Amino acid sequence: MNVLCSALILSAQKIYLFIFITIGGLFTALARSVTMSYSNHSMGSGSRTARRTFEFGRTHVVRPKGKHQATIVWLHGLGDNGSSWSQLLENLPLPNIKWICPTAPTRPVAVLGGFPCTAWFDVGELSDDGPDDLDGLDASAAHIANLLSTEPADVKLGVGGFSMGAATALYSATCYAQAKYGNNSPYPVNLKAVVGLSGWLPGSRSLRNKIEGSHEAARRAASLPIMLCHGMNDDVVAYNYGERSAHCLSSAGFRYLTFKAYDGLGHYTVPKEMDEVCTWLTARLGLEGCHS
Ligand SMILES: *[C@@H]1O[C@H](CO)[C@@H](O)[C@H](O)[C@H]1NC(C)=O
């Protein structure tokens, strides 16, 4: 059986996942999880003692066609993999960006009744009150930071993603602002741009207090450019949820935030949206374009 747990349905503060099951591919789903392994040993001593270890999947890299000015880690949605996005990103008119497209660990996902699926963190019920899988979020944020930490010093760093990947990118933004992960280990990377398509903000309830409690966190939050895009007809991660995440971020102090709503757009991307992402990235990262 191949399980493509691709649709995350949000309705009345609850999410439902549609599981598409076809015969013959479970082995593919499992086989893709072992190329790159990572254990969160580098995260220092936090308050959690029993740590889980996550096996991340294959990482796909799209080399810049022009002068390398920025590197962005791009995160896929639930049940997807890095390869499908690398093909789309390769064709964007952004010759100065190197894209790193990792694949999430295959893990049991609570909302699927524990069925294994590529996921950046575990997700049960998604609501403002819902518990967040901080261990999973921290491990993915650390994996992303590791991928960025070996880039040349003069290259600007960013993170972006779609759906659950967008949620993980936004979580990374909150770690960057606070200069630490949820488990209090230091966050090592200097982010210059964050993009979230059709996603949501994990840990939104406590964010404002955490940022307002520190001048340094407020300063970092205010200076980090974030672009959020959401389809108004999204039947997977509801538009209201994206809008509420944007509001929550800006009221917590992420004031350098662009929110774009797309009339008629569902839980997918369209060229108009990707064009606007390209324009935004080019401006925010000061990219030279083809003239280099
Ligand atoms: C990646 O996901 C796509 C669907 O988005 C699928 O068609 C493809 O087979 C997957 N690749 C791997 C290596 O699992």
The ligand as a Tripos MOL2 file, in Angstrom:
@<TRIPOS>MOLECULE
LIG
   14    14     1     0     0
SMALL
NO_CHARGES

@<TRIPOS>ATOM
      1 C1          7.8100   12.3090   -4.2010 C.3       1 LIG1
      2 O1          6.4620   12.7050   -4.1630 O.3       1 LIG1
      3 C2          5.8030   12.6490   -5.4000 C.3       1 LIG1
      4 C3          4.4050   13.1880   -5.1910 C.3       1 LIG1
      5 O2          4.4470   14.5030   -4.7420 O.3       1 LIG1
      6 C4          5.7940   11.2270   -5.9170 C.3       1 LIG1
      7 O3          5.2100   11.1960   -7.1880 O.3       1 LIG1
      8 C5          7.2080   10.6990   -5.9750 C.3       1 LIG1
      9 O4          7.2020    9.3460   -6.3040 O.3       1 LIG1
     10 C6          7.9170   10.8720   -4.6440 C.3       1 LIG1
     11 N1          9.3170   10.5110   -4.7840 N.am      1 LIG1
     12 C7          9.9130    9.6510   -3.9800 C.2       1 LIG1
     13 C8         11.3670    9.4200   -4.2110 C.3       1 LIG1
     14 O5          9.3390    9.0790   -3.0830 O.2       1 LIG1
@<TRIPOS>BOND
     1     1     2 1
     2     1    10 1
     3     2     3 1
     4     3     4 1
     5     3     6 1
     6     4     5 1
     7     6     7 1
     8     6     8 1
     9     8     9 1
    10     8    10 1
    11    10    11 1
    12    11    12 1
    13    12    13 1
    14    12    14 2
@<TRIPOS>SUBSTRUCTURE
     1 LIG1         1 GROUP 0 **** ****
